[in-house]
Amino acid sequence: MTTSKKVFSIVTVLIVLILAGIIYYRYYFVFGEGVKAGELNFIVKKGYLFKTYEGKIIQSGIRSRQTGTVQSNEFEFSVSDEEVAKKMMANSGKFFELHYKEYKGALPWRGFSVYVVDSVVTMHDPLP
């Protein structure tokens, strides 16, 4: 093998490894993990090619991005497990604590959001 072929092979392998690392970090590395709580607003199954479950919970409290305006706290998410999504669909309007993972980028088969719910921690009727 000539020197130029060795250099080309090494450079090619390095480029492939760097690209693999970037793709892993962007789409598969769990950047954050936690629990969000709120009243389930909706959960739907939608998508053109990949049907995914998408939902939103309304969190207690208010926030204001601009002075003089009021906005509710909303958490939009995707659901990775069909059983979790069906449990949530059957109990819409209840108060949920949801465990989620945060990624740096969304994948079409995982959902539209970078927040992916993987389990329900607790569920109960909303407090009056």
N, CA, C and O atoms as a GROMACS GRO file, in nm:
protein
  512
    1MET      N    1   0.085  -0.118   0.000
    1MET     CA    2   0.000   0.000   0.000
    1MET      C    3   0.090   0.124   0.000
    1MET      O    4   0.184   0.133   0.078
    2THR      N    5   0.059   0.217  -0.087
    2THR     CA    6   0.142   0.337  -0.097
    2THR      C    7   0.108   0.435   0.015
    2THR      O    8   0.006   0.422   0.082
    3THR      N    9   0.194   0.532   0.033
    3THR     CA   10   0.178   0.631   0.139
    3THR      C   11   0.051   0.714   0.118
    3THR      O   12  -0.020   0.742   0.214
    4SER      N   13   0.021   0.751  -0.005
    4SER     CA   14  -0.099   0.832  -0.030
    4SER      C   15  -0.226   0.753  -0.001
    4SER      O   16  -0.325   0.810   0.045
    5LYS      N   17  -0.226   0.623  -0.027
    5LYS     CA   18  -0.343   0.539   0.004
    5LYS      C   19  -0.361   0.525   0.155
    5LYS      O   20  -0.474   0.524   0.204
    6LYS      N   21  -0.250   0.513   0.230
    6LYS     CA   22  -0.256   0.505   0.376
    6LYS      C   23  -0.313   0.634   0.434
    6LYS      O   24  -0.400   0.630   0.521
    7VAL      N   25  -0.264   0.746   0.386
    7VAL     CA   26  -0.313   0.877   0.434
    7VAL      C   27  -0.462   0.891   0.401
    7VAL      O   28  -0.540   0.934   0.486
    8PHE      N   29  -0.500   0.856   0.281
    8PHE     CA   30  -0.641   0.865   0.241
    8PHE      C   31  -0.728   0.775   0.329
    8PHE      O   32  -0.836   0.815   0.370
    9SER      N   33  -0.681   0.654   0.358
    9SER     CA   34  -0.756   0.561   0.443
    9SER      C   35  -0.770   0.615   0.584
    9SER      O   36  -0.879   0.609   0.642
   10ILE      N   37  -0.664   0.668   0.640
   10ILE     CA   38  -0.668   0.722   0.776
   10ILE      C   39  -0.761   0.843   0.783
   10ILE      O   40  -0.841   0.854   0.875
   11VAL      N   41  -0.751   0.932   0.685
   11VAL     CA   42  -0.838   1.051   0.682
   11VAL      C   43  -0.984   1.009   0.668
   11VAL      O   44  -1.071   1.067   0.733
   12THR      N   45  -1.012   0.911   0.585
   12THR     CA   46  -1.149   0.863   0.565
   12THR      C   47  -1.206   0.804   0.694
   12THR      O   48  -1.319   0.834   0.732
   13VAL      N   49  -1.127   0.722   0.761
   13VAL     CA   50  -1.170   0.663   0.888
   13VAL      C   51  -1.195   0.771   0.992
   13VAL      O   52  -1.294   0.765   1.065
   14LEU      N   53  -1.107   0.871   1.000
   14LEU     CA   54  -1.126   0.980   1.096
   14LEU      C   55  -1.252   1.060   1.067
   14LEU      O   56  -1.325   1.096   1.159
   15ILE      N   57  -1.278   1.088   0.941
   15ILE     CA   58  -1.399   1.163   0.904
   15ILE      C   59  -1.524   1.083   0.940
   15ILE      O   60  -1.620   1.140   0.993
   16VAL      N   61  -1.524   0.953   0.913
   16VAL     CA   62  -1.639   0.869   0.947
   16VAL      C   63  -1.660   0.866   1.098
   16VAL      O   64  -1.774   0.875   1.145
   17LEU      N   65  -1.552   0.852   1.176
   17LEU     CA   66  -1.564   0.851   1.322
   17LEU      C   67  -1.615   0.984   1.376
   17LEU      O   68  -1.698   0.986   1.467
   18ILE      N   69  -1.566   1.094   1.322
   18ILE     CA   70  -1.612   1.226   1.367
   18ILE      C   71  -1.760   1.244   1.334
   18ILE      O   72  -1.836   1.292   1.418
   19LEU      N   73  -1.800   1.207   1.213
   19LEU     CA   74  -1.943   1.218   1.176
   19LEU      C   75  -2.030   1.130   1.264
   19LEU      O   76  -2.139   1.171   1.304
   20ALA      N   77  -1.985   1.008   1.293
   20ALA     CA   78  -2.060   0.918   1.381
   20ALA      C   79  -2.075   0.979   1.520
   20ALA      O   80  -2.181   0.971   1.581
   21GLY      N   81  -1.968   1.039   1.570
   21GLY     CA   82  -1.974   1.105   1.702
   21GLY      C   83  -2.070   1.222   1.704
   21GLY      O   84  -2.145   1.239   1.800
   22ILE      N   85  -2.069   1.302   1.600
   22ILE     CA   86  -2.160   1.417   1.591
   22ILE      C   87  -2.304   1.370   1.584
   22ILE      O   88  -2.390   1.426   1.653
   23ILE      N   89  -2.333   1.270   1.503
   23ILE     CA   90  -2.470   1.217   1.491
   23ILE      C   91  -2.515   1.158   1.624
   23ILE      O   92  -2.629   1.181   1.665
   24TYR      N   93  -2.429   1.083   1.691
   24TYR     CA   94  -2.464   1.027   1.821
   24TYR      C   95  -2.497   1.138   1.920
   24TYR      O   96  -2.600   1.133   1.988
   25TYR      N   97  -2.410   1.238   1.930
   25TYR     CA   98  -2.433   1.347   2.024
   25TYR      C   99  -2.561   1.423   1.993
   25TYR      O  100  -2.636   1.458   2.084
   26ARG      N  101  -2.587   1.449   1.868
   26ARG     CA  102  -2.702   1.530   1.828
   26ARG      C  103  -2.835   1.457   1.846
   26ARG      O  104  -2.934   1.519   1.885
   27TYR      N  105  -2.839   1.326   1.818
   27TYR     CA  106  -2.968   1.257   1.814
   27TYR      C  107  -2.987   1.144   1.915
   27TYR      O  108  -3.100   1.102   1.938
   28TYR      N  109  -2.880   1.095   1.977
   28TYR     CA  110  -2.895   0.980   2.066
   28TYR      C  111  -2.844   1.005   2.208
   28TYR      O  112  -2.883   0.932   2.300
   29PHE      N  113  -2.762   1.104   2.230
   29PHE     CA  114  -2.709   1.136   2.362
   29PHE      C  115  -2.820   1.202   2.444
   29PHE      O  116  -2.881   1.299   2.400
   30VAL      N  117  -2.845   1.149   2.564
   30VAL     CA  118  -2.947   1.207   2.652
   30VAL      C  119  -2.884   1.329   2.720
   30VAL      O  120  -2.799   1.317   2.807
   31PHE      N  121  -2.930   1.447   2.677
   31PHE     CA  122  -2.876   1.573   2.726
   31PHE      C  123  -2.929   1.605   2.866
   31PHE      O  124  -2.855   1.654   2.950
   32GLY      N  125  -3.058   1.577   2.889
   32GLY     CA  126  -3.120   1.603   3.018
   32GLY      C  127  -3.226   1.499   3.048
   32GLY      O  128  -3.278   1.433   2.958
   33GLU      N  129  -3.257   1.486   3.175
   33GLU     CA  130  -3.357   1.389   3.218
   33GLU      C  131  -3.425   1.444   3.341
   33GLU      O  132  -3.360   1.504   3.427
   34GLY      N  133  -3.557   1.425   3.352
   34GLY     CA  134  -3.626   1.478   3.468
   34GLY      C  135  -3.773   1.444   3.468
   34GLY      O  136  -3.819   1.357   3.395
   35VAL      N  137  -3.847   1.515   3.554
   35VAL     CA  138  -3.990   1.494   3.571
   35VAL      C  139  -4.060   1.629   3.558
   35VAL      O  140  -4.018   1.727   3.619
   36LYS      N  141  -4.165   1.632   3.479
   36LYS     CA  142  -4.251   1.750   3.467
   36LYS      C  143  -4.390   1.710   3.512
   36LYS      O  144  -4.434   1.597   3.488
   37ALA      N  145  -4.461   1.803   3.577
   37ALA     CA  146  -4.595   1.774   3.628
   37ALA      C  147  -4.693   1.878   3.578
   37ALA      O  148  -4.659   1.995   3.564
   38GLY      N  149  -4.814   1.833   3.551
   38GLY     CA  150  -4.919   1.924   3.509
   38GLY      C  151  -5.042   1.849   3.463
   38GLY      O  152  -5.045   1.725   3.464
   39GLU      N  153  -5.143   1.924   3.424
   39GLU     CA  154  -5.269   1.866   3.378
   39GLU      C  155  -5.257   1.837   3.229
   39GLU      O  156  -5.218   1.923   3.150
   40LEU      N  157  -5.291   1.714   3.191
   40LEU     CA  158  -5.279   1.673   3.052
   40LEU      C  159  -5.380   1.748   2.967
   40LEU      O  160  -5.501   1.736   2.988
   41ASN      N  161  -5.331   1.825   2.871
   41ASN     CA  162  -5.417   1.901   2.781
   41ASN      C  163  -5.461   1.812   2.666
   41ASN      O  164  -5.581   1.799   2.640
   42PHE      N  165  -5.366   1.750   2.597
   42PHE     CA  166  -5.400   1.658   2.489
   42PHE      C  167  -5.285   1.565   2.459
   42PHE      O  168  -5.170   1.592   2.493
   43ILE      N  169  -5.318   1.455   2.393
   43ILE     CA  170  -5.219   1.365   2.336
   43ILE      C  171  -5.280   1.307   2.209
   43ILE      O  172  -5.393   1.259   2.211
   44VAL      N  173  -5.206   1.312   2.100
   44VAL     CA  174  -5.256   1.267   1.970
   44VAL      C  175  -5.150   1.184   1.899
   44VAL      O  176  -5.030   1.198   1.924
   45LYS      N  177  -5.197   1.097   1.811
   45LYS     CA  178  -5.107   1.021   1.724
   45LYS      C  179  -5.112   1.088   1.588
   45LYS      O  180  -5.218   1.097   1.527
   46LYS      N  181  -4.996   1.135   1.541
   46LYS     CA  182  -4.997   1.205   1.413
   46LYS      C  183  -4.864   1.186   1.341
   46LYS      O  184  -4.765   1.141   1.399
   47GLY      N  185  -4.864   1.221   1.214
   47GLY     CA  186  -4.744   1.212   1.132
   47GLY      C  187  -4.778   1.166   0.992
   47GLY      O  188  -4.879   1.098   0.971
   48TYR      N  189  -4.694   1.201   0.897
   48TYR     CA  190  -4.715   1.162   0.759
   48TYR      C  191  -4.662   1.021   0.733
   48TYR      O  192  -4.737   0.933   0.691
   49LEU      N  193  -4.535   1.001   0.757
   49LEU     CA  194  -4.473   0.872   0.732
   49LEU      C  195  -4.458   0.793   0.862
   49LEU      O  196  -4.492   0.675   0.867
   50PHE      N  197  -4.408   0.858   0.966
   50PHE     CA  198  -4.391   0.796   1.096
   50PHE      C  199  -4.499   0.850   1.189
   50PHE      O  200  -4.500   0.970   1.218
   51LYS      N  201  -4.589   0.765   1.235
   51LYS     CA  202  -4.694   0.805   1.328
   51LYS      C  203  -4.636   0.804   1.469
   51LYS      O  204  -4.593   0.700   1.519
   52THR      N  205  -4.635   0.921   1.532
   52THR     CA  206  -4.582   0.933   1.667
   52THR      C  207  -4.686   0.997   1.757
   52THR      O  208  -4.780   1.062   1.710
   53TYR      N  209  -4.670   0.977   1.886
   53TYR     CA  210  -4.761   1.036   1.984
   53TYR      C  211  -4.702   1.168   2.032
   53TYR      O  212  -4.588   1.175   2.077
   54GLU      N  213  -4.783   1.273   2.022
   54GLU     CA  214  -4.742   1.407   2.063
   54GLU      C  215  -4.842   1.458   2.166
   54GLU      O  216  -4.962   1.433   2.153
   55GLY      N  217  -4.794   1.528   2.268
   55GLY     CA  218  -4.884   1.576   2.372
   55GLY      C  219  -4.839   1.707   2.434
   55GLY      O  220  -4.733   1.761   2.403
   56LYS      N  221  -4.925   1.756   2.522
   56LYS     CA  222  -4.896   1.881   2.592
   56LYS      C  223  -4.960   1.875   2.730
   56LYS      O  224  -5.074   1.832   2.745
   57ILE      N  225  -4.884   1.917   2.832
   57ILE     CA  226  -4.940   1.935   2.965
   57ILE      C  227  -4.932   2.083   3.001
   57ILE      O  228  -4.841   2.155   2.960
   58ILE      N  229  -5.031   2.125   3.078
   58ILE     CA  230  -5.036   2.262   3.129
   58ILE      C  231  -4.984   2.258   3.273
   58ILE      O  232  -5.045   2.194   3.359
   59GLN      N  233  -4.874   2.326   3.298
   59GLN     CA  234  -4.815   2.327   3.431
   59GLN      C  235  -4.877   2.439   3.514
   59GLN      O  236  -4.922   2.540   3.460
   60SER      N  237  -4.878   2.420   3.645
   60SER     CA  238  -4.934   2.522   3.733
   60SER      C  239  -4.846   2.645   3.733
   60SER      O  240  -4.725   2.636   3.709
   61GLY      N  241  -4.906   2.758   3.760
   61GLY     CA  242  -4.833   2.884   3.762
   61GLY      C  243  -4.843   2.955   3.629
   61GLY      O  244  -4.897   2.901   3.532
   62ILE      N  245  -4.792   3.076   3.627
   62ILE     CA  246  -4.794   3.156   3.505
   62ILE      C  247  -4.655   3.214   3.482
   62ILE      O  248  -4.574   3.223   3.575
   63ARG      N  249  -4.629   3.252   3.361
   63ARG     CA  250  -4.503   3.318   3.329
   63ARG      C  251  -4.532   3.431   3.233
   63ARG      O  252  -4.635   3.433   3.166
   64SER      N  253  -4.442   3.524   3.228
   64SER     CA  254  -4.460   3.638   3.140
   64SER      C  255  -4.332   3.662   3.062
   64SER      O  256  -4.228   3.692   3.120
   65ARG      N  257  -4.339   3.648   2.931
   65ARG     CA  258  -4.221   3.675   2.848
   65ARG      C  259  -4.204   3.824   2.825
   65ARG      O  260  -4.093   3.874   2.814
   66GLN      N  261  -4.316   3.894   2.818
   66GLN     CA  262  -4.311   4.038   2.799
   66GLN      C  263  -4.389   4.104   2.913
   66GLN      O  264  -4.483   4.045   2.966
   67THR      N  265  -4.350   4.222   2.948
   67THR     CA  266  -4.416   4.295   3.055
   67THR      C  267  -4.562   4.321   3.018
   67THR      O  268  -4.591   4.369   2.908
   68GLY      N  269  -4.651   4.289   3.109
   68GLY     CA  270  -4.793   4.316   3.087
   68GLY      C  271  -4.869   4.203   3.021
   68GLY      O  272  -4.989   4.216   2.997
   69THR      N  273  -4.804   4.092   2.992
   69THR     CA  274  -4.873   3.977   2.933
   69THR      C  275  -4.868   3.859   3.029
   69THR      O  276  -4.778   3.849   3.112
   70VAL      N  277  -4.966   3.770   3.017
   70VAL     CA  278  -4.972   3.650   3.099
   70VAL      C  279  -4.983   3.530   3.007
   70VAL      O  280  -5.059   3.531   2.910
   71GLN      N  281  -4.906   3.427   3.038
   71GLN     CA  282  -4.906   3.306   2.956
   71GLN      C  283  -4.892   3.186   3.048
   71GLN      O  284  -4.818   3.191   3.146
   72SER      N  285  -4.963   3.076   3.018
   72SER     CA  286  -4.950   2.958   3.100
   72SER      C  287  -4.823   2.881   3.062
   72SER      O  288  -4.772   2.894   2.952
   73ASN      N  289  -4.775   2.802   3.157
   73ASN     CA  290  -4.659   2.716   3.131
   73ASN      C  291  -4.706   2.590   3.061
   73ASN      O  292  -4.790   2.516   3.114
   74GLU      N  293  -4.655   2.565   2.945
   74GLU     CA  294  -4.691   2.446   2.869
   74GLU      C  295  -4.566   2.364   2.842
   74GLU      O  296  -4.459   2.419   2.818
   75PHE      N  297  -4.582   2.233   2.848
   75PHE     CA  298  -4.472   2.141   2.818
   75PHE      C  299  -4.517   2.052   2.705
   75PHE      O  300  -4.605   1.968   2.722
   76GLU      N  301  -4.456   2.070   2.588
   76GLU     CA  302  -4.489   1.988   2.471
   76GLU      C  303  -4.388   1.876   2.461
   76GLU      O  304  -4.268   1.897   2.480
   77PHE      N  305  -4.436   1.756   2.430
   77PHE     CA  306  -4.350   1.639   2.433
   77PHE      C  307  -4.395   1.535   2.331
   77PHE      O  308  -4.505   1.543   2.277
   78SER      N  309  -4.308   1.438   2.307
   78SER     CA  310  -4.339   1.318   2.230
   78SER      C  311  -4.338   1.200   2.327
   78SER      O  312  -4.276   1.207   2.433
   79VAL      N  313  -4.407   1.092   2.290
   79VAL     CA  314  -4.412   0.973   2.375
   79VAL      C  315  -4.351   0.857   2.296
   79VAL      O  316  -4.391   0.830   2.183
   80SER      N  317  -4.256   0.789   2.357
   80SER     CA  318  -4.187   0.680   2.288
   80SER      C  319  -4.256   0.546   2.300
   80SER      O  320  -4.244   0.462   2.210
   81ASP      N  321  -4.329   0.523   2.408
   81ASP     CA  322  -4.392   0.394   2.434
   81ASP      C  323  -4.542   0.401   2.408
   81ASP      O  324  -4.611   0.486   2.465
   82GLU      N  325  -4.593   0.313   2.323
   82GLU     CA  326  -4.735   0.314   2.287
   82GLU      C  327  -4.824   0.286   2.408
   82GLU      O  328  -4.933   0.343   2.418
   83GLU      N  329  -4.781   0.201   2.500
   83GLU     CA  330  -4.861   0.171   2.619
   83GLU      C  331  -4.874   0.294   2.709
   83GLU      O  332  -4.981   0.319   2.765
   84VAL      N  333  -4.767   0.370   2.723
   84VAL     CA  334  -4.772   0.494   2.802
   84VAL      C  335  -4.868   0.592   2.735
   84VAL      O  336  -4.947   0.657   2.804
   85ALA      N  337  -4.861   0.604   2.603
   85ALA     CA  338  -4.948   0.697   2.530
   85ALA      C  339  -5.096   0.656   2.545
   85ALA      O  340  -5.181   0.742   2.565
   86LYS      N  341  -5.125   0.529   2.536
   86LYS     CA  342  -5.264   0.482   2.550
   86LYS      C  343  -5.316   0.507   2.692
   86LYS      O  344  -5.432   0.544   2.710
   87LYS      N  345  -5.230   0.488   2.792
   87LYS     CA  346  -5.269   0.516   2.931
   87LYS      C  347  -5.302   0.664   2.947
   87LYS      O  348  -5.399   0.700   3.014
   88MET      N  349  -5.222   0.749   2.884
   88MET     CA  350  -5.247   0.893   2.893
   88MET      C  351  -5.373   0.932   2.817
   88MET      O  352  -5.450   1.016   2.863
   89MET      N  353  -5.395   0.872   2.700
   89MET     CA  354  -5.516   0.902   2.621
   89MET      C  355  -5.642   0.865   2.698
   89MET      O  356  -5.742   0.936   2.690
   90ALA      N  357  -5.638   0.757   2.772
   90ALA     CA  358  -5.754   0.711   2.848
   90ALA      C  359  -5.781   0.798   2.970
   90ALA      O  360  -5.888   0.790   3.029
   91ASN      N  361  -5.685   0.882   3.008
   91ASN     CA  362  -5.699   0.963   3.129
   91ASN      C  363  -5.674   1.111   3.102
   91ASN      O  364  -5.616   1.180   3.186
   92SER      N  365  -5.716   1.159   2.988
   92SER     CA  366  -5.696   1.299   2.952
   92SER      C  367  -5.765   1.390   3.053
   92SER      O  368  -5.875   1.360   3.099
   93GLY      N  369  -5.701   1.499   3.088
   93GLY     CA  370  -5.756   1.594   3.184
   93GLY      C  371  -5.709   1.570   3.326
   93GLY      O  372  -5.733   1.654   3.413
   94LYS      N  373  -5.643   1.460   3.351
   94LYS     CA  374  -5.592   1.432   3.485
   94LYS      C  375  -5.455   1.496   3.504
   94LYS      O  376  -5.392   1.542   3.409
   95PHE      N  377  -5.412   1.499   3.628
   95PHE     CA  378  -5.282   1.554   3.666
   95PHE      C  379  -5.177   1.444   3.654
   95PHE      O  380  -5.192   1.338   3.714
   96PHE      N  381  -5.073   1.468   3.577
   96PHE     CA  382  -4.968   1.369   3.554
   96PHE      C  383  -4.834   1.422   3.598
   96PHE      O  384  -4.807   1.542   3.591
   97GLU      N  385  -4.749   1.331   3.645
   97GLU     CA  386  -4.606   1.356   3.660
   97GLU      C  387  -4.539   1.264   3.560
   97GLU      O  388  -4.552   1.142   3.570
   98LEU      N  389  -4.468   1.322   3.464
   98LEU     CA  390  -4.411   1.247   3.354
   98LEU      C  391  -4.259   1.249   3.358
   98LEU      O  392  -4.198   1.355   3.374
   99HIS      N  393  -4.198   1.132   3.344
   99HIS     CA  394  -4.052   1.124   3.334
   99HIS      C  395  -4.015   1.140   3.187
   99HIS      O  396  -4.074   1.074   3.100
  100TYR      N  397  -3.918   1.226   3.159
  100TYR     CA  398  -3.881   1.252   3.020
  100TYR      C  399  -3.730   1.254   3.003
  100TYR      O  400  -3.655   1.269   3.100
  101LYS      N  401  -3.688   1.239   2.877
  101LYS     CA  402  -3.548   1.253   2.839
  101LYS      C  403  -3.540   1.364   2.735
  101LYS      O  404  -3.626   1.374   2.647
  102GLU      N  405  -3.438   1.445   2.746
  102GLU     CA  406  -3.419   1.555   2.651
  102GLU      C  407  -3.299   1.525   2.561
  102GLU      O  408  -3.191   1.491   2.608
  103TYR      N  409  -3.321   1.538   2.431
  103TYR     CA  410  -3.216   1.517   2.332
  103TYR      C  411  -3.185   1.651   2.266
  103TYR      O  412  -3.262   1.746   2.279
  104LYS      N  413  -3.074   1.660   2.196
  104LYS     CA  414  -3.037   1.783   2.127
  104LYS      C  415  -3.111   1.799   1.995
  104LYS      O  416  -3.124   1.911   1.945
  105GLY      N  417  -3.159   1.689   1.936
  105GLY     CA  418  -3.231   1.695   1.808
  105GLY      C  419  -3.341   1.590   1.804
  105GLY      O  420  -3.333   1.487   1.872
  106ALA      N  421  -3.444   1.617   1.725
  106ALA     CA  422  -3.556   1.524   1.711
  106ALA      C  423  -3.534   1.433   1.590
  106ALA      O  424  -3.479   1.475   1.488
  107LEU      N  425  -3.579   1.310   1.603
  107LEU     CA  426  -3.577   1.215   1.492
  107LEU      C  427  -3.720   1.186   1.449
  107LEU      O  428  -3.808   1.180   1.535
  108PRO      N  429  -3.747   1.169   1.320
  108PRO     CA  430  -3.885   1.153   1.273
  108PRO      C  431  -3.959   1.035   1.336
  108PRO      O  432  -4.079   1.045   1.361
  109TRP      N  433  -3.891   0.926   1.363
  109TRP     CA  434  -3.957   0.809   1.421
  109TRP      C  435  -3.968   0.815   1.572
  109TRP      O  436  -4.034   0.732   1.634
  110ARG      N  437  -3.902   0.914   1.633
  110ARG     CA  438  -3.911   0.932   1.778
  110ARG      C  439  -4.011   1.041   1.816
  110ARG      O  440  -4.058   1.044   1.930
  111GLY      N  441  -4.044   1.130   1.722
  111GLY     CA  442  -4.140   1.236   1.750
  111GLY      C  443  -4.090   1.371   1.704
  111GLY      O  444  -3.977   1.385   1.657
  112PHE      N  445  -4.177   1.472   1.718
  112PHE     CA  446  -4.145   1.607   1.672
  112PHE      C  447  -4.070   1.689   1.777
  112PHE      O  448  -4.011   1.791   1.744
  113SER      N  449  -4.072   1.645   1.900
  113SER     CA  450  -4.014   1.722   2.009
  113SER      C  451  -3.880   1.662   2.053
  113SER      O  452  -3.854   1.543   2.033
  114VAL      N  453  -3.795   1.746   2.112
  114VAL     CA  454  -3.670   1.697   2.169
  114VAL      C  455  -3.694   1.638   2.308
  114VAL      O  456  -3.605   1.574   2.364
  115TYR      N  457  -3.814   1.660   2.365
  115TYR     CA  458  -3.852   1.603   2.494
  115TYR      C  459  -3.933   1.477   2.468
  115TYR      O  460  -4.039   1.481   2.406
  116VAL      N  461  -3.881   1.363   2.516
  116VAL     CA  462  -3.946   1.235   2.491
  116VAL      C  463  -3.985   1.173   2.625
  116VAL      O  464  -3.899   1.140   2.707
  117VAL      N  465  -4.117   1.158   2.646
  117VAL     CA  466  -4.168   1.098   2.769
  117VAL      C  467  -4.157   0.947   2.756
  117VAL      O  468  -4.198   0.889   2.656
  118ASP      N  469  -4.100   0.884   2.861
  118ASP     CA  470  -4.085   0.739   2.857
  118ASP      C  471  -4.164   0.667   2.965
  118ASP      O  472  -4.176   0.544   2.961
  119SER      N  473  -4.218   0.741   3.064
  119SER     CA  474  -4.299   0.676   3.166
  119SER      C  475  -4.384   0.778   3.242
  119SER      O  476  -4.355   0.898   3.244
  120VAL      N  477  -4.490   0.726   3.304
  120VAL     CA  478  -4.576   0.806   3.391
  120VAL      C  479  -4.534   0.776   3.534
  120VAL      O  480  -4.538   0.660   3.576
  121VAL      N  481  -4.493   0.879   3.609
  121VAL     CA  482  -4.451   0.861   3.747
  121VAL      C  483  -4.574   0.847   3.836
  121VAL      O  484  -4.587   0.749   3.910
  122THR      N  485  -4.665   0.946   3.830
  122THR     CA  486  -4.792   0.940   3.903
  122THR      C  487  -4.902   1.002   3.818
  122THR      O  488  -4.877   1.077   3.724
  123MET      N  489  -5.026   0.966   3.856
  123MET     CA  490  -5.143   1.021   3.787
  123MET      C  491  -5.256   1.027   3.888
  123MET      O  492  -5.280   0.931   3.961
  124HIS      N  493  -5.327   1.140   3.892
  124HIS     CA  494  -5.444   1.152   3.980
  124HIS      C  495  -5.534   1.262   3.926
  124HIS      O  496  -5.497   1.336   3.835
  125ASP      N  497  -5.655   1.271   3.983
  125ASP     CA  498  -5.747   1.376   3.942
  125ASP      C  499  -5.690   1.512   3.982
  125ASP      O  500  -5.621   1.523   4.083
  126PRO      N  501  -5.718   1.615   3.902
  126PRO     CA  502  -5.666   1.749   3.935
  126PRO      C  503  -5.725   1.800   4.066
  126PRO      O  504  -5.840   1.771   4.100
  127LEU      N  505  -5.644   1.874   4.139
  127LEU     CA  506  -5.691   1.932   4.265
  127LEU      C  507  -5.784   2.049   4.237
  127LEU      O  508  -5.764   2.123   4.141
  128PRO      N  509  -5.886   2.065   4.320
  128PRO     CA  510  -5.980   2.178   4.295
  128PRO      C  511  -5.922   2.313   4.323
  128PRO      O  512  -5.990   2.414   4.306
   0.00000   0.00000   0.00000
